[in-house]
Every structure is written in structure tokens, then in C-alpha cells.
Amino acid sequence: MNRPLRVVAAVELATLVVLVANLMTVHHPAVSGIAGPLHGLAYTATVIAALLVMDGRHRVWLLALVPGVGGLLAVKALEQQGKEAGLG
């Protein structure tokens, strides 16, 4: 259930790392031109995936709104709430 959210959250974080690394080193326009839109798409997919799996828990999708690490925080919140409910 959390797997799609985990995957897009990891892609979002990876693309953000690529963008920041590019900015801090060579600042190559081609890297920004590719990684920028990919990061935007991954961010949007993370928020949508969090909305689909939130199951009435607003904290999950609110955490997903944090750029970069929000998706991973949302996954963590889902896992913690699952353990508290006796599901994991």
C-alpha cells in the first residue's frame, strides 16, 4: 500500500539532490533542464500518492507537502500509524 508513495518520494529526494549538487558545482543548464521538471513531477506525484493512501489521516498528505523529504516523512507517518493500529 505504501510502496508507490515510497518510490515517488525517493525519486523526489533524488532529483532534489541532483539539482542542488548541480547548483553547487558545475551548474550545467542541461542537468537543470532535465532534473527540474522531473523533480516537479515527482513532487506532484508524491502529494497525489499521499492523498490516495492517507485513509482519513490528514497528517500524511500534509507531510507530503514538504519539498524533498515530505514524501519520506509521510511514509514514516503511515508506518507509525499502522503499528499503532496493530496493522504492522
C-alpha positions as CSV (number, residue, x, y, z in Angstrom):
1,M,0.0,0.0,0.0
2,N,2.8,2.4,0.8
3,R,5.1,1.2,-1.9
4,P,4.1,3.7,-4.7
5,L,4.4,6.5,-2.2
6,R,7.8,5.3,-1.1
7,V,9.1,5.1,-4.7
8,V,7.9,8.5,-5.8
9,A,9.2,10.0,-2.5
10,A,12.6,8.5,-3.2
11,V,12.6,9.8,-6.7
12,E,11.6,13.3,-5.5
13,L,14.5,13.3,-3.0
14,A,17.0,12.0,-5.6
15,T,16.1,14.7,-8.1
16,L,16.3,17.4,-5.5
17,V,19.8,16.1,-4.5
18,V,20.8,16.2,-8.2
19,L,19.5,19.7,-8.6
20,V,21.3,21.0,-5.5
21,A,24.5,19.2,-6.4
22,N,24.4,20.7,-9.9
23,L,23.8,24.2,-8.5
24,M,26.7,23.9,-6.0
25,T,29.2,22.5,-8.6
26,V,29.1,23.0,-12.3
27,H,25.6,24.5,-12.7
28,H,25.1,22.8,-16.1
29,P,21.8,24.0,-17.8
30,A,21.1,20.6,-19.3
31,V,21.1,19.0,-15.9
32,S,18.7,21.6,-14.5
33,G,16.6,21.4,-17.6
34,I,16.0,17.6,-17.1
35,A,16.1,17.3,-13.3
36,G,14.0,20.3,-12.6
37,P,10.8,19.1,-14.4
38,L,11.4,15.6,-13.1
39,H,11.6,16.9,-9.6
40,G,8.4,18.9,-10.1
41,L,6.6,15.8,-11.5
42,A,7.9,13.6,-8.6
43,Y,6.8,16.2,-6.1
44,T,3.3,16.4,-7.6
45,A,3.1,12.6,-7.7
46,T,4.2,12.3,-4.1
47,V,1.4,14.6,-2.9
48,I,-1.2,12.8,-5.1
49,A,0.1,9.4,-3.8
50,A,-0.1,10.6,-0.2
51,L,-3.7,11.8,-0.9
52,L,-4.6,8.3,-2.2
53,V,-3.2,6.4,0.7
54,M,-4.0,8.8,3.6
55,D,-7.1,6.9,4.6
56,G,-8.6,9.9,6.5
57,R,-5.2,10.8,8.2
58,H,-4.6,14.4,7.1
59,R,-1.1,14.4,8.7
60,V,0.1,12.1,5.9
61,W,-0.7,14.4,3.0
62,L,0.3,17.5,4.9
63,L,3.7,16.0,5.5
64,A,3.9,15.2,1.8
65,L,3.7,18.9,1.0
66,V,7.2,19.4,2.5
67,P,9.5,19.6,-0.5
68,G,12.3,17.0,-0.7
69,V,11.7,14.9,2.3
70,G,8.0,15.2,2.8
71,G,7.1,12.0,1.0
72,L,9.5,10.0,3.1
73,L,8.0,11.7,6.3
74,A,4.6,10.7,5.0
75,V,5.6,7.1,4.6
76,K,7.1,7.1,8.1
77,A,3.8,8.5,9.5
78,L,1.8,5.8,7.7
79,E,4.0,3.1,9.1
80,Q,3.8,4.5,12.6
81,Q,0.0,4.9,12.5
82,G,-0.2,1.3,11.1
83,K,1.8,0.0,14.0
84,E,-0.3,1.9,16.5
85,A,-3.5,0.4,14.9
86,G,-2.0,-3.1,15.1
87,L,-1.5,-3.5,11.4
88,G,2.3,-3.8,11.2
